[in-house]
């Protein structure tokens, strides 16, 4: 029979795995008590968005290990299944939305008693970019999401109930038609700048996303032109007045002063999500700026 100490070590290691962390099996017993004593709880980063998250070595888990609170998965509808890939040529039947994202998120929520991060009560955003067949792909997604409804933010007759995970639908705009027709939904819509100031409310469009280069010429070199800074703050302000969040894609993402300059201006303007493929780089940037401020959690 295993000793009480050995049983505690194994239980700790299993709990760590259930929460989504990567622990080498051969060293789990030795590492678990050290982690418990010396590693502080990971502070989630509310502005961190993992663009094309599925391209990382460990989809979802890598982003969560860096404290990200928003991850992006591109999907294709193939023979009734939702497969995750950037291009149709990359499709792999073993890489489904459910197995890469929904199932591990559910495991974490159960392990953490109702949240993706232990003690972090805000929803984690799952941005699902439908690449083709927007309406049909959404209807299949809606069917699959029902199996996970207990962890998801939901909408019913004008009311939103926050859950541990909020699916937001982007990509093929044909998905909007069946979504708007629903009285009950387990997903929300990713709007564009044209949606600012329209009748669409945050209960349908909680997120406004746009290509940075379509609105701004500045890419971080030299001073931010005053007119462009004013435009950025006006767009963010308009979204926030409507209860919506803002994300720009196609911002500079090569490590260096230009990227840092754009990220700094986005934070100063109140931008809600910084878009990156560089998980460690954005984590370092945000933790350096949030240190001692209470922000980022």
N, C-alpha and C positions, 0 to 999 in steps of 0.2 A: 504493500500500500504506500502511495506517495506521501511524503511528509507534508504537514500544513504549510510550510514555507514554499515547497515545490508547487503545491496546488494553487497558492496565491499567485505565484509567478506565472503559471500557465493561464490562469483566469485573466490576469492583467493583459497578457499578450493577446488572447483571443478577443478581449474587449477592444483592444487597439485595432486589430484587424477588422472587426465588425464596423468600427467607426470610419474605415476607409484608409487607414494609414498602411504604409508598406513596411512590414517587419520581416527580415530574413528569418526563416523558420529555425535555422541552426543556431541563431543568436538571440532568439526571442526571450528565452528564459533569463539570460544574463542581462539583456537590455531593458526589460520591462521595469524592474525596480529602480534602475538609474533614471529612466525617463520620468517615472512617477515622482522621484524626489527632486530632480533638478530642472526639468523642462517646463517653462511656464506655459499656461494655456495659450494656444494660438489666438491672436486677436484678429478677427476677420477684417478685411479691408473693403469698406462699402463702395469705393469707387473702382475696384479692380474687375475688369471684364476680360475674359479669356477668349479672344477672337480665334475662330477655327480650332477650338479646344481639342477636337478629336484627332488632330495631327500630332499631338504630344505622345510620348512613349506610353503613358498611362492616362488615357482620357478620363476626365473629371478628377481623378485622384491627384494628379500632379497639380492641377489648379487649386484644389482644396488644400493641399499641403502647403501652398503659398498664401493661403488666406483669401482667395478670390471668392467673391459673392455673386458673380455672374459668369456663366459659361455659354458658349455658342456651339450648336451642333447643326450641320447641314444634313438634310434628309431627302431621300428619293423613295417614292412608292414603287415597290417591285413585287409583283405577284402577291399583293396583299400584305407585304411586310414593309416596314419603314427602316431602310438601311442608311447608315451614316457614311457620307463621303463628300468630297468637294467636287469631284467630277464623276460622270457616269462610268468612265473607264476604270475608276478605282473601287467600284462596288464589290463588297465581300459579304456573302450571306451570314458570316459569323459576326459581323459588326452591325448589329441592330440597335435602334434607339433604346429599346427596353433593356437590353443586356449591358450596354455601355453607360447608360445614364439613369433610366428610371429605376431599375432594380437596385443599383448601388446607392442611389439617393434614398430609396426607401429603407435600405439596411441601416444607413447612417441615422435617419430620422428615428427609427425604432431604437437604435443603440443609445441615442442622445435624448430619449424621452420626448420626442416631438419637434426637434430642431435639427438642422443640418450640422451646425456647430454647437457644441455643448454650451449652454448659457447664452446663446445669441438668438434673440427672439425675432429678428427681422427675416423675411423670406429671402431665400437665395433664388436668383433669376436663372431660368433655363431658356435661353433664346434659341428657338427652333426655326431654322431658315429652310423653308420648303423650296427646293430647287426646280421642280417641275410638277405638273398636274395639281395645281394649288388646291382646288376645291376637293378633289377626290382624296388627295393626301391628307388634307385637314380632317375630313370625315373619318378616315381610318385612324388618325391621331386621336381624335375625340373619343373614338371607341376604345382605344388602348388606354387613354388617360383615366377612364372610369375605374380601371382596376387599381389605380393609385389615388383615388379621390381623397382619402383621409389625410394625405400629406400635402395636397394641392390647394392653392388659393382658388376660390370659386366665386362665380357671379350668378345671382338669381334675382330676376325682376328688379334690377336697379341697385341691388345691394352686393357689396363685395365682402367676403369673409377671408381674411388672411390665413394662409397656411405656411408650411415650412418651405415650400417650393412654389414659385410662380412661373408657369410656362407662358412665354410670349412668342407669338407667331410672326415671323418675318419672311422675306423672300417673295415667292410668287403671289402677286396681289389678288389673284382669283380666290384665295382663301377667305378674303374679307366677306364675300357674299354669304356663304353658309354661317359664318361666325355671327354676323349682324342679325341673322334670322333666329338665333337661339335665345330663348328666355333663360336658360341655364347653361353655363359654360365653365370649363375647367382650364381655359386658356384665354389670353388677352392678345391684343393686336399691336404690332410695332408700326407706329405711324411715321409720316414724313413731315417735312417743314410745311407742306401745304395743309396739313391737318391742324396746325396751330390756329386758334381762334375760330374753329368751326364748331358745329353742333356736337361733334364727337367728344365725349367726356373721358376722363381718366378711368372710368369704370370699364371702358372698352379699349381705349388707347392710353395706357399708363406710360408708354415710352415713345419718344420721338427720336428717330435715328436719321442721320444724313451723312453724305460724303463730304468730308472736310474741304476737299479741293474744289467742290462746286460752289462753295460759299466764300472761300478765303484763298488768297494768293500766297499769304505768308506761310512758310514752312519752317520757321524757327531761326532763320538767319537774319541777324540785325534786329532792330526794334520792331515790335508789333505795331503796324500802322494804326493810328488812333481811330480811323473810320472803321477798320475791321474789328478792333477791340470793342468799339461801341456796338457794332452789329452782333458780335458774339454775345455780349451781355444782354442785348435786347431780345435775342432769340431764347436764351436761357431763362430770362425773366418772364417772357410770355408763356413758356412751357410751365414754369413753376407756379404762375398764377392760376393755371388750369389744373394744378395738381399732377403734372406730368414730369417725367425725368428725361434727360437729354444724353444722347450718345452720338459721337462722330466717329465714323470709320475713315480709313485712308489717311490718318494722321501719320507723321513721321514715326517709324518704328525701328530705326537703326540706332543703337546705343551711341549717345553723344550729346553735345550741348543743344543741338537743334531740337531733338526729341524732348529733352528736359524743358526747354523753353516753351514748347507748345503745351506740354502737360501742365506746366506751371500756370500758364494763362488760362487753360481750361479749368483748373481748380480755382483760380482767383475769380473766374466768372460764375462759379457755382455749378460747373459741369458735373454730371452725376456718375458717368462711367468713362474711364480711360481705357481705350481699346488697344490690346497688344497681343503679340505672339510670344513675347519675351516675359515669361512668368516671373523669373527671378529678378529681372531688371525693374519691372513695375513694382514688385514687392519692396525692393530696396529703396526705390524712389519714394513710395508712399510712407514707408515706416520711418525714413529719415525726416520727412516733413511732419508726420503725425506724432513723433516722439514727444511725450510730455504735454500734448495738447488735448488728449482725450478723444481725438478724432480717429476715424478709421475702424472703429469697433461698433 
